[in-house]
Amino acid sequence: MVVMPSDTRSAKPIDHYLCEPQDVTERIAQIDPVAYDKSRNYLAGSVTWLSPFITHGITNTQEVARGVLQQHSKGSAYRLLYELAWREYFHRTWQQLNNAIFHDIGNTQENVQSDQLPLAIAEAETQIIIIDQCLKDLMLHGTLHNHARMWIAAITCNLSGTHWQEPARWMHYHLLDGDLASNTLSWQWVAGTFSHKRYVANQDNINKYSNTSQANTWLDVGYEQLENFIAPAHLNKRTSPHYDLTLPGTPIHSLKGCVALRSIWQLNPYWQQNTPQQLVFIDTTLTQQWPLSPKRWQFIQHWAKLCNAPIVHGTVDDLKKASANAQIIHEEHPACNHWPGLPQPRPWLYPFPAKPFSSFSQYFKQVKKSLQL
Ligand SMILES: Cc1cc2nc3c(=O)[nH]c(=O)nc-3n(C[C@H](O)[C@H](O)[C@H](O)COP(=O)(O)OP(=O)(O)OC[C@H]3O[C@@H](n4cnc5c(N)ncnc54)[C@H](O)[C@@H]3O)c2cc1C
């Protein structure tokens, strides 16, 4: 028997994100870090659902941490700060390694049978009911709980032998919070190319954290059987997903004077608000490599409008030509390294790593020291 309570579904509709800046501030003030600590691994747990705002710079890790610490002790907020630090660690790794993060970083992925996405994932037909529900929610709403991301990546990479790159691109396309560092490096973490061990989950684990009780599935086996797993036939059918490449906005035109040039990762209406000329620039080379879904563009258009920033697009070379007579201000971001103009620093929870780090635990030691956790 399968028990599927209605709150098991782990998704927020897009309306939750087409809101005003003060709604984001209120949601930060409402975070209960103790409930978060106890329940974050459960699909119905008290997670913040803030990541689309953080990915797009509408808020940031520093502001979330500050908002929580205004009302709660560092001890109660420890787990949330720890997770925020993961996000920063992924971005620091991107800053350090540049485009190398888009290939196997450490180990080469083992047992790869295919580069193509399993059809069962693309069509939400894995036969694991809660996974299929989460996949449908991802494609419909663009949101997905962390544990569901881990399960989907584990099935894709480690049980059906798929190289992580294409599936990561596919998930990034659908996510409202798709972040090149967090997404790429999390897929690599699951696939064992950025960690010591591949991550796998069986039916018991999925049932426990999704509050379901599906049994007798192809995943209803012990962990030792997952070691040298032979995938069921339906996981071996492959597909090349279709990506809609339509972009909002108009081609970049010649710019003059001082322009606050936002990337899609800086859509905070209060950023550079004293600069009258505001634009959002879409780098078409990047979006061809990493396309975004129409829902994601809808979210970006909503926030660009709140910033009073029309959207323009082109290659970085087009931008350089168009801005030859302008003074460009943009915010530092690894995807904007080649943009012309003055990069402004962005807010961090832990502003600058004092020492080199080669793992999250080394990095987090520094964060703990600097935040006196
Ligand atoms: C395969 C895979 C792909 C992922 N892709 C993305 C992605 O494209 N964009 C993205 O923002 N996150 C990604 N994550 C990390 C994580 O799943 C999301 O940040 C989290 O689920 C967002 O939901 P939330 O805001 O409710 O998080 P909460 O649990 O409420 O956490 C608050 C914030 O802390 C940070 N955070 C929490 N958990 C993690 C984590 N495991 N890794 C990094 N940061 C974390 C996020 O900024 C998040 O918004 C991915 C994880 C996996 C396993």
The ligand as an SDF file (V2000), in Angstrom:
LIG
                    3D

 53 58  0  0  0  0  0  0  0  0999 V2000
   21.5320   17.4890   -7.6760 C   0  0  0  0  0  0  0  0  0  0  0  0
   21.3910   18.8090   -6.9460 C   0  0  0  0  0  0  0  0  0  0  0  0
   21.2310   19.9810   -7.6780 C   0  0  0  0  0  0  0  0  0  0  0  0
   21.1350   21.2120   -7.0240 C   0  0  0  0  0  0  0  0  0  0  0  0
   20.9740   22.3470   -7.7720 N   0  0  0  0  0  0  0  0  0  0  0  0
   20.8770   23.5500   -7.1600 C   0  0  0  0  0  0  0  0  0  0  0  0
   20.7030   24.7340   -7.9090 C   0  0  0  0  0  0  0  0  0  0  0  0
   20.6780   24.7380   -9.1390 O   0  0  0  0  0  0  0  0  0  0  0  0
   20.5550   25.9180   -7.2350 N   0  0  0  0  0  0  0  0  0  0  0  0
   20.5770   25.9650   -5.8760 C   0  0  0  0  0  0  0  0  0  0  0  0
   20.4120   27.0570   -5.3120 O   0  0  0  0  0  0  0  0  0  0  0  0
   20.7790   24.8510   -5.1380 N   0  0  0  0  0  0  0  0  0  0  0  0
   20.9150   23.6470   -5.7250 C   0  0  0  0  0  0  0  0  0  0  0  0
   21.0780   22.5210   -4.9680 N   0  0  0  0  0  0  0  0  0  0  0  0
   21.2340   22.6470   -3.5010 C   0  0  0  0  0  0  0  0  0  0  0  0
   19.9140   22.5580   -2.7110 C   0  0  0  0  0  0  0  0  0  0  0  0
   19.1580   21.4610   -3.1550 O   0  0  0  0  0  0  0  0  0  0  0  0
   19.0720   23.8230   -2.8260 C   0  0  0  0  0  0  0  0  0  0  0  0
   19.8600   24.9590   -2.5480 O   0  0  0  0  0  0  0  0  0  0  0  0
   17.9140   23.8050   -1.8310 C   0  0  0  0  0  0  0  0  0  0  0  0
   17.1250   22.6440   -2.0080 O   0  0  0  0  0  0  0  0  0  0  0  0
   17.0820   25.0550   -2.0410 C   0  0  0  0  0  0  0  0  0  0  0  0
   15.8820   25.0150   -1.3030 O   0  0  0  0  0  0  0  0  0  0  0  0
   15.6570   25.9720   -0.0680 P   0  0  0  0  0  0  0  0  0  0  0  0
   15.9080   27.3770   -0.4550 O   0  0  0  0  0  0  0  0  0  0  0  0
   14.3370   25.6180    0.5220 O   0  0  0  0  0  0  0  0  0  0  0  0
   16.8430   25.4940    0.8640 O   0  0  0  0  0  0  0  0  0  0  0  0
   17.0040   25.5250    2.4390 P   0  0  0  0  0  0  0  0  0  0  0  0
   17.2560   24.1320    2.8890 O   0  0  0  0  0  0  0  0  0  0  0  0
   15.9290   26.2750    3.0780 O   0  0  0  0  0  0  0  0  0  0  0  0
   18.3920   26.2820    2.6380 O   0  0  0  0  0  0  0  0  0  0  0  0
   18.5350   27.7000    2.6390 C   0  0  0  0  0  0  0  0  0  0  0  0
   19.5730   28.0660    1.6050 C   0  0  0  0  0  0  0  0  0  0  0  0
   20.8250   27.4430    1.9090 O   0  0  0  0  0  0  0  0  0  0  0  0
   21.4750   27.0210    0.7200 C   0  0  0  0  0  0  0  0  0  0  0  0
   21.5130   25.5470    0.6850 N   0  0  0  0  0  0  0  0  0  0  0  0
   20.7510   24.6750    1.3680 C   0  0  0  0  0  0  0  0  0  0  0  0
   21.1100   23.4060    1.1010 N   0  0  0  0  0  0  0  0  0  0  0  0
   22.1120   23.4890    0.2170 C   0  0  0  0  0  0  0  0  0  0  0  0
   22.9160   22.5330   -0.4500 C   0  0  0  0  0  0  0  0  0  0  0  0
   22.7620   21.2210   -0.2500 N   0  0  0  0  0  0  0  0  0  0  0  0
   23.8590   22.9710   -1.2970 N   0  0  0  0  0  0  0  0  0  0  0  0
   24.0460   24.2870   -1.5170 C   0  0  0  0  0  0  0  0  0  0  0  0
   23.3280   25.2610   -0.9170 N   0  0  0  0  0  0  0  0  0  0  0  0
   22.3750   24.8540   -0.0590 C   0  0  0  0  0  0  0  0  0  0  0  0
   20.6160   27.5170   -0.4250 C   0  0  0  0  0  0  0  0  0  0  0  0
   21.0700   28.7830   -0.8290 O   0  0  0  0  0  0  0  0  0  0  0  0
   19.2450   27.6040    0.2020 C   0  0  0  0  0  0  0  0  0  0  0  0
   18.3830   28.5040   -0.4360 O   0  0  0  0  0  0  0  0  0  0  0  0
   21.1940   21.2690   -5.6000 C   0  0  0  0  0  0  0  0  0  0  0  0
   21.3400   20.0710   -4.8730 C   0  0  0  0  0  0  0  0  0  0  0  0
   21.4310   18.8580   -5.5400 C   0  0  0  0  0  0  0  0  0  0  0  0
   21.6000   17.6020   -4.7110 C   0  0  0  0  0  0  0  0  0  0  0  0
  1  2  1  0
  2  3  1  0
  2 52  2  0
  3  4  2  0
  4  5  1  0
  4 50  1  0
  5  6  2  0
  6  7  1  0
  6 13  1  0
  7  8  2  0
  7  9  1  0
  9 10  1  0
 10 11  2  0
 10 12  1  0
 12 13  2  0
 13 14  1  0
 14 15  1  0
 14 50  1  0
 15 16  1  0
 16 17  1  0
 16 18  1  0
 18 19  1  0
 18 20  1  0
 20 21  1  0
 20 22  1  0
 22 23  1  0
 23 24  1  0
 24 25  2  0
 24 26  1  0
 24 27  1  0
 27 28  1  0
 28 29  2  0
 28 30  1  0
 28 31  1  0
 31 32  1  0
 32 33  1  0
 33 34  1  0
 33 48  1  0
 34 35  1  0
 35 36  1  0
 35 46  1  0
 36 37  1  0
 36 45  1  0
 37 38  2  0
 38 39  1  0
 39 40  1  0
 39 45  2  0
 40 41  1  0
 40 42  2  0
 42 43  1  0
 43 44  2  0
 44 45  1  0
 46 47  1  0
 46 48  1  0
 48 49  1  0
 50 51  2  0
 51 52  1  0
 52 53  1  0
M  END
$$$$
